[in-house]
Amino acid sequence: MNRVTVSIGSNIEREQHVRVCLDALHASFGELAVSRVFESEPVGFEDGRNFYNLVAAFDSNASVGELQAWCKRLEFANGRVKNSAKFSPRTLDIDLLTVGTLTGEHDGIELPRDEITEHAFVLKPLAELLPEATHPLNGERYDRLWQAFDAGDQRLWPVDFHWRQQWISRADD
């Protein structure tokens, strides 16, 4: 059984799509660990709509290819347009970050995902959710990677977010 982490983002009907994603992850993989939800300014996008971003973790025996296919099916089922421009608005964006301690290319997917150490909207929620877990390539703890991270102009802040009759995120935390 591998611990899987995924990054979830949306900048179109954000609350609806994040909830749909969390519900689908829970239905397919069982118990989830979920970070706070952060609003972030788009990085590299011409459309200035802010994103909601978070990280979820769960256990699975599925292969990397099966996990990736599951993520893509859910994205497309929620209005993601196949072959859309890289920096275009997203109803739902689900990216595999890690699958256990796997490194390198597996089923055409490079693990761990390089965005972990490049984008605040991935590293901050990952560091809060799994502070003592370590990056599979460099062995650094996620909380320490976040402490050393230069966010520059990558602004993000927690937002109020309710899922399954409980608050998973509060803006004033």
Buried (B, 14 or more C-beta within 10 A) or exposed (E): EBBBBBBBBBBBBBBEBBBBBBEBBBEEBEEBEBBBBBBBBBBEBEEEEBBBBBBBBBBBEBEBEEBBEBBEEBBEEBEBEEEEEEEEBBBBBBBBBBBBEBBEEBBEBEBBBEBBBEBBBBBBBBBBBBBEBBBBBEEEBBBBBBEEBEEEEBBBEBBBBEBEEEEBBEEEE
